């Protein structure tokens, strides 16, 4: 064995005996090692010549042989690099790396990284195929969504159905019953009737002027041509629309631009104040004044005081008048001041001047009389001499009080 290789074998055995790593560091004796183990300057495996000899080749061979491509400048040691030299695998601008020409595999593939996949791996959601761009989904799942409503059953089998009419839920919403969505729930729950027939399907179209719509038994006013108003009549006004004598009448308090012709429901004498209903609904006016419906009317009565006990009980029991026995439904003492008493009475009779005649019969003539309530409609804080339109709720309660 040549001396050079024998020397290398001894050094390699010493390195393995001390447990030196294959990379640089310190040996067991604490001396620095080169990047391949051993002492600094030790010969690299496969490198010929003596360690540190200038004539040793970089990749083996006999000692002193010039390095391939070294030229006349002499041999280079391992790891030595001059300016302009190129390491193995270095790439200049425009050059291809090793293996770049083999398409479809390895680091040099021509496909973008996001389009490369292992053989047999399925495409992921959002990953494009090799020859296309854009979004791609494996499944048909499009995320959470609101379920579609089932198709409604045909609703044109109703006799009152009108192809040119208004949808029932829209009609209820416009009448002020509730929002359109809540009205739809009322219909599906069976709380809405049209001409007495329960409607549970959505999409029914009706003509508001030809049908009667009720919610929970209460009639909803759907005809825009009908007018319902409350008038707070002052004293001295005649309960007529026109007076040939020229006295103040109801038409003097209505707007001149009002196109609807209205009439008053019942009458109040000239000196009586308070609530008087105005409307163009003839059926409602007839029912409100008919004795069979017994619509209650409430009055505030001021009479001279003090009042003796037992007057209220006698009026509830009944007072005989020239046209028969009349009684009040309720009698309540509201206030008492020196010389005056304020009483609240409720009566359903509609006879002429009935309240004044009752108090005259018991010995307490009326000083002031004000009607504050008729059925479900109250005068409230409305000023005297003013006219206001009833709300949708008030109209509904008023119609329900006379079974309309």
C-alpha positions as CSV (number, residue, x, y, z in Angstrom):
1,X,0.0,0.0,0.0
2,X,1.4,3.4,-0.9
3,X,2.5,5.6,1.9
4,X,-0.2,8.2,1.2
5,X,-3.1,5.8,1.5
6,X,-1.7,4.2,4.5
7,X,-1.4,7.6,6.2
8,X,-5.0,8.4,5.2
9,X,-6.3,5.0,6.7
10,X,-4.6,5.7,10.0
11,X,-6.1,9.2,10.2
12,X,-9.5,7.9,9.3
13,X,-9.4,5.2,12.0
14,X,-8.2,7.8,14.6
15,X,-11.2,10.0,13.6
16,X,-13.7,7.2,14.0
17,X,-12.2,6.1,17.3
18,X,-12.7,9.6,18.8
19,X,-16.3,9.8,17.5
20,X,-15.8,12.8,15.3
21,X,-18.8,14.0,13.3
22,X,-18.7,14.1,9.6
23,X,-18.9,17.9,9.7
24,X,-16.7,20.6,11.2
25,X,-16.4,21.0,15.0
26,X,-13.9,19.9,17.6
27,X,-12.4,16.5,18.3
28,X,-12.3,14.8,21.6
29,X,-9.0,16.5,22.3
30,X,-10.5,19.9,21.7
31,X,-8.6,20.6,18.4
32,X,-10.6,22.2,15.6
33,X,-11.5,20.0,12.7
34,X,-12.2,20.7,9.0
35,X,-15.7,20.4,7.4
36,X,-15.2,16.7,6.8
37,X,-13.7,15.7,10.1
38,X,-10.0,15.3,11.2
39,X,-7.4,18.0,11.7
40,X,-7.3,21.2,9.7
41,X,-5.5,20.5,6.5
42,X,-6.1,16.8,6.5
43,X,-6.5,15.2,3.1
44,X,-10.1,14.6,2.0
45,X,-11.1,11.0,1.1
46,X,-10.4,10.4,-2.5
47,X,-7.9,13.2,-2.7
48,X,-4.5,12.1,-3.7
49,X,-1.1,13.2,-2.5
50,X,0.1,14.2,0.9
51,X,-2.0,16.3,3.1
52,X,-1.4,19.9,2.3
53,X,0.9,19.1,-0.7
54,X,0.6,21.7,-3.4
55,X,0.8,19.1,-6.2
56,X,-2.1,16.9,-5.0
57,X,-5.0,16.7,-7.3
58,X,-8.5,17.8,-6.1
59,X,-10.3,14.6,-7.1
60,X,-7.8,11.9,-6.7
61,X,-5.0,10.7,-9.0
62,X,-1.3,10.7,-8.4
63,X,0.3,13.3,-6.4
64,X,1.4,16.3,-8.3
65,X,-0.9,15.8,-11.2
66,X,-2.4,19.0,-12.5
67,X,-6.1,19.6,-11.9
68,X,-8.3,19.2,-14.9
69,X,-8.9,22.7,-16.5
70,X,-6.4,24.4,-14.1
71,X,-4.2,25.6,-16.9
72,X,-0.8,27.0,-16.4
73,X,-1.7,28.8,-13.4
74,X,-1.1,25.7,-11.3
75,X,-3.5,23.4,-9.4
76,X,-6.1,24.7,-7.0
77,X,-6.7,23.4,-3.6
78,X,-10.1,21.9,-2.6
79,X,-12.6,24.7,-1.9
80,X,-10.5,27.4,-3.3
81,X,-12.4,29.8,-5.6
82,X,-11.3,32.7,-7.6
83,X,-13.3,35.6,-9.0
84,X,-15.4,34.5,-11.9
85,X,-15.3,30.8,-11.2
86,X,-18.6,29.0,-11.2
87,X,-19.6,26.4,-8.7
88,X,-21.3,23.1,-9.6
89,X,-25.0,23.8,-10.3
90,X,-24.7,27.6,-10.5
91,X,-27.0,29.2,-13.0
92,X,-26.5,32.3,-14.9
93,X,-29.3,34.4,-16.5
94,X,-30.9,32.6,-19.3
95,X,-29.5,29.1,-18.4
96,X,-31.6,26.2,-17.4
97,X,-31.0,24.2,-14.3
98,X,-30.2,20.5,-14.3
99,X,-33.3,18.6,-15.3
100,X,-35.3,21.7,-16.4
101,X,-36.1,20.2,-19.7
102,X,-38.0,17.2,-18.3
103,X,-41.6,18.4,-18.1
104,X,-44.2,17.1,-15.8
105,X,-41.9,15.9,-12.9
106,X,-39.2,17.1,-10.5
107,X,-38.4,20.7,-9.6
108,X,-38.2,21.8,-13.2
109,X,-41.9,21.1,-14.0
110,X,-43.5,23.6,-16.4
111,X,-46.8,23.7,-14.4
112,X,-47.2,26.3,-11.6
113,X,-46.8,25.0,-8.1
114,X,-50.5,25.3,-7.2
115,X,-51.4,23.1,-10.2
116,X,-48.9,20.3,-9.5
117,X,-50.3,17.3,-7.7
118,X,-49.2,13.9,-6.8
119,X,-50.4,11.0,-9.0
120,X,-53.8,9.8,-7.9
121,X,-54.5,12.8,-5.6
122,X,-58.0,14.3,-6.3
123,X,-58.4,17.9,-7.2
124,X,-59.1,20.2,-4.2
125,X,-61.9,22.7,-4.1
126,X,-60.8,25.9,-5.9
127,X,-57.9,24.1,-7.7
128,X,-57.8,24.5,-11.5
129,X,-57.0,21.7,-14.0
130,X,-53.8,21.7,-15.9
131,X,-55.1,23.4,-18.9
132,X,-57.7,25.7,-17.4
133,X,-58.0,28.7,-15.1
134,X,-60.8,29.8,-12.8
135,X,-62.8,28.3,-9.9
136,X,-63.5,24.7,-9.6
137,X,-65.5,22.8,-7.0
138,X,-65.5,19.1,-6.5
139,X,-69.0,18.9,-4.9
140,X,-72.2,20.8,-5.6
141,X,-72.3,22.2,-2.0
142,X,-72.7,26.0,-2.3
143,X,-72.8,26.8,1.4
144,X,-75.8,27.4,3.7
145,X,-78.8,28.9,2.0
146,X,-82.4,29.7,2.8
147,X,-84.7,26.8,1.8
148,X,-87.1,27.6,-1.0
149,X,-90.7,27.9,-0.3
150,X,-92.9,25.2,-1.6
151,X,-95.2,26.1,-4.5
152,X,-98.6,27.2,-3.3
153,X,-101.6,25.3,-4.3
154,X,-104.0,26.8,-6.8
155,X,-106.2,29.4,-5.1
156,X,-108.5,30.4,-7.9
157,X,-111.2,27.9,-6.8
158,X,-112.6,30.5,-4.4
159,X,-115.8,32.2,-5.6
160,X,-114.5,35.6,-4.5
161,X,-111.1,35.1,-6.2
162,X,-110.4,38.1,-8.6
163,X,-107.5,37.8,-11.0
164,X,-107.2,41.6,-11.1
165,X,-107.6,42.1,-7.4
166,X,-105.1,42.6,-4.5
167,X,-103.3,39.9,-2.7
168,X,-105.0,39.2,0.7
169,X,-101.8,39.7,2.8
170,X,-101.1,43.0,1.1
171,X,-104.6,44.2,1.7
172,X,-104.4,43.4,5.4
173,X,-101.1,45.1,5.7
174,X,-102.4,48.2,4.0
175,X,-105.4,48.2,6.3
176,X,-103.0,48.5,9.3
177,X,-103.6,45.0,10.7
178,X,-99.9,44.1,10.9
179,X,-96.8,43.7,8.7
180,X,-97.1,41.7,5.5
181,X,-95.1,38.8,6.9
182,X,-97.3,38.7,10.1
183,X,-100.4,38.8,7.9
184,X,-99.1,35.8,5.9
185,X,-98.7,33.9,9.2
186,X,-102.3,34.9,10.2
187,X,-103.6,33.5,6.9
188,X,-101.7,30.2,7.2
189,X,-102.9,29.8,10.8
190,X,-106.6,30.1,9.6
191,X,-107.3,33.3,11.4
192,X,-108.5,35.2,8.3
193,X,-111.9,34.8,6.6
194,X,-113.3,36.3,3.4
195,X,-117.0,36.5,3.1
196,X,-117.3,34.0,6.0
197,X,-114.9,31.4,4.4
198,X,-111.6,30.6,6.1
199,X,-108.6,31.2,3.8
200,X,-105.3,29.4,4.6
201,X,-103.5,29.6,1.2
202,X,-101.3,32.5,0.3
203,X,-101.8,34.3,-3.0
204,X,-105.5,34.8,-2.9
205,X,-106.6,37.9,-4.8
206,X,-109.7,39.8,-3.9
207,X,-111.6,43.0,-4.8
208,X,-111.6,45.1,-1.7
209,X,-114.9,46.7,-2.6
210,X,-116.8,43.4,-3.0
211,X,-115.6,41.3,-0.1
212,X,-115.7,41.4,3.7
213,X,-112.4,40.4,5.4
214,X,-112.2,39.5,9.0
215,X,-109.3,38.7,11.3
216,X,-110.1,36.8,14.5
217,X,-113.8,37.7,14.0
218,X,-113.1,41.4,13.6
219,X,-114.0,43.1,10.3
220,X,-111.1,44.9,8.5
221,X,-112.1,47.9,6.6
222,X,-110.7,47.5,3.1
223,X,-112.8,49.8,1.0
224,X,-111.0,53.1,0.6
225,X,-114.2,54.9,-0.5
226,X,-115.8,54.6,2.9
227,X,-115.1,57.4,5.4
228,X,-115.4,57.3,9.2
229,X,-114.8,60.4,11.3
230,X,-115.4,61.7,14.8
231,X,-116.7,65.2,15.4
232,X,-116.5,67.0,18.7
233,X,-119.6,69.1,18.5
234,X,-119.6,72.4,20.4
235,X,-122.7,73.8,22.1
236,X,-125.0,75.9,19.8
237,X,-124.3,73.8,16.7
238,X,-127.3,72.1,15.0
239,X,-126.9,68.4,14.2
240,X,-127.6,68.8,10.5
241,X,-125.5,69.2,7.4
242,X,-127.4,72.3,6.3
243,X,-129.7,74.7,8.2
244,X,-132.2,76.8,6.4
245,X,-132.2,79.3,9.3
246,X,-128.5,79.9,8.9
247,X,-127.4,78.5,12.3
248,X,-124.0,76.8,12.7
249,X,-124.2,73.2,11.4
250,X,-121.8,70.3,10.9
251,X,-120.8,71.1,7.3
252,X,-119.3,74.4,8.6
253,X,-116.6,72.3,10.3
254,X,-115.7,70.0,7.4
255,X,-113.0,70.8,4.8
256,X,-114.2,72.4,1.7
257,X,-111.9,70.1,-0.4
258,X,-113.7,67.0,1.0
259,X,-115.2,65.2,-1.9
260,X,-117.0,62.4,0.0
261,X,-120.6,63.1,1.1
262,X,-121.0,62.1,4.8
263,X,-123.9,62.2,7.2
264,X,-124.1,62.1,11.0
265,X,-125.0,59.0,13.0
266,X,-127.8,60.0,15.4
267,X,-128.3,63.5,16.7
268,X,-127.4,65.7,19.6
269,X,-129.6,68.6,20.6
270,X,-128.3,72.2,20.1
271,X,-127.0,72.6,23.7
272,X,-125.5,69.1,24.0
273,X,-121.7,68.8,23.3
274,X,-119.4,65.9,22.5
275,X,-118.9,63.0,20.2
276,X,-120.9,62.7,16.9
277,X,-119.9,60.1,14.3
278,X,-119.8,61.0,10.6
279,X,-119.7,58.4,7.8
280,X,-120.9,57.4,4.4
281,X,-121.4,53.8,5.4
282,X,-125.1,53.5,5.5
283,X,-125.2,50.0,6.9
284,X,-123.0,50.9,9.8
285,X,-125.1,54.0,10.6
286,X,-128.3,52.0,10.5
287,X,-126.9,49.4,13.0
288,X,-125.4,52.0,15.3
289,X,-128.8,53.7,15.7
290,X,-131.0,50.6,15.7
291,X,-132.3,49.6,19.2
292,X,-131.7,45.9,18.7
293,X,-127.9,46.4,18.7
294,X,-128.1,48.4,22.0
295,X,-124.9,50.4,21.3
296,X,-123.9,52.0,24.7
297,X,-123.4,55.8,24.9
298,X,-121.7,57.5,27.8
299,X,-122.4,61.1,29.0
300,X,-121.0,63.4,31.6
301,X,-123.9,65.3,33.3
302,X,-123.5,68.3,35.5
303,X,-126.5,69.0,37.8
304,X,-127.2,71.1,40.8
305,X,-125.8,69.7,44.1
306,X,-125.8,68.2,46.5
307,X,-127.4,65.0,45.3
308,X,-129.5,62.8,47.7
309,X,-128.6,59.2,48.1
310,X,-130.6,56.6,46.2
311,X,-130.9,58.7,43.0
312,X,-128.5,56.4,41.1
313,X,-130.2,53.3,42.3
314,X,-133.6,54.6,41.2
315,X,-132.3,55.4,37.7
316,X,-130.8,52.0,37.3
317,X,-134.1,50.4,38.4
318,X,-136.0,52.5,35.9
319,X,-137.9,55.8,35.6
320,X,-141.3,56.0,34.1
321,X,-141.6,58.7,31.4
322,X,-144.3,59.7,29.0
323,X,-143.1,57.2,26.4
324,X,-142.4,54.3,28.8
325,X,-140.0,53.1,31.5
326,X,-136.3,54.0,30.8
327,X,-133.3,53.0,32.9
328,X,-129.6,53.7,32.8
329,X,-127.0,50.9,32.4
330,X,-124.4,52.6,34.7
331,X,-124.4,55.5,37.1
332,X,-121.3,56.9,38.8
333,X,-120.6,60.0,40.8
334,X,-117.5,61.6,39.4
335,X,-117.0,64.9,41.2
336,X,-118.8,67.2,43.6
337,X,-118.2,70.9,44.1
338,X,-120.3,73.4,46.2
339,X,-123.6,73.7,44.3
340,X,-122.7,71.3,41.5
341,X,-122.4,67.5,41.0
342,X,-120.7,65.8,38.0
343,X,-122.2,62.4,37.1
344,X,-121.3,59.8,34.5
345,X,-124.1,57.7,33.1
346,X,-124.2,55.0,30.4
347,X,-127.4,54.3,28.4
348,X,-128.1,52.4,25.3
349,X,-131.5,54.0,24.5
350,X,-131.5,56.4,21.6
351,X,-134.7,58.3,22.4
352,X,-134.9,62.0,21.9
353,X,-133.4,64.0,24.8
354,X,-133.6,60.9,27.0
355,X,-130.8,61.9,29.4
356,X,-132.2,65.4,30.1
357,X,-135.7,63.9,30.6
358,X,-134.4,61.3,33.1
359,X,-132.7,63.8,35.3
360,X,-135.7,66.2,35.1
361,X,-137.9,63.3,36.4
362,X,-135.7,62.8,39.5
363,X,-135.6,66.5,40.3
364,X,-132.1,67.4,39.0
365,X,-132.3,69.5,35.8
366,X,-129.2,69.2,33.6
367,X,-126.9,72.2,33.5
368,X,-124.4,70.8,31.0
369,X,-124.3,67.6,29.0
370,X,-121.4,66.1,27.1
371,X,-121.3,62.8,25.2
372,X,-117.8,61.3,25.7
373,X,-118.2,57.8,24.2
374,X,-120.2,55.9,21.7
375,X,-119.6,52.2,21.4
376,X,-115.8,51.7,21.4
377,X,-115.1,55.2,20.2
378,X,-114.1,57.8,22.8
379,X,-113.7,61.6,22.4
380,X,-110.5,61.6,24.4
381,X,-108.5,64.8,24.3
382,X,-109.9,65.9,20.9
383,X,-110.6,69.6,20.9
384,X,-114.1,71.0,20.4
385,X,-115.0,71.9,16.8
386,X,-112.5,69.5,15.3
387,X,-113.0,66.5,13.0
388,X,-110.6,63.6,12.8
389,X,-110.5,60.3,10.9
390,X,-110.9,57.1,12.9
391,X,-107.9,54.8,12.9
392,X,-108.0,51.4,11.3
393,X,-108.2,49.8,14.8
394,X,-111.1,52.0,15.8
395,X,-113.0,51.2,12.7
396,X,-112.4,47.5,13.2
397,X,-113.8,47.7,16.8
398,X,-116.7,49.8,15.7
399,X,-117.7,47.4,13.0
400,X,-117.3,44.4,15.3
401,X,-119.6,46.1,17.9
402,X,-122.5,45.8,15.5
403,X,-121.6,42.4,14.1
404,X,-120.2,43.7,10.8
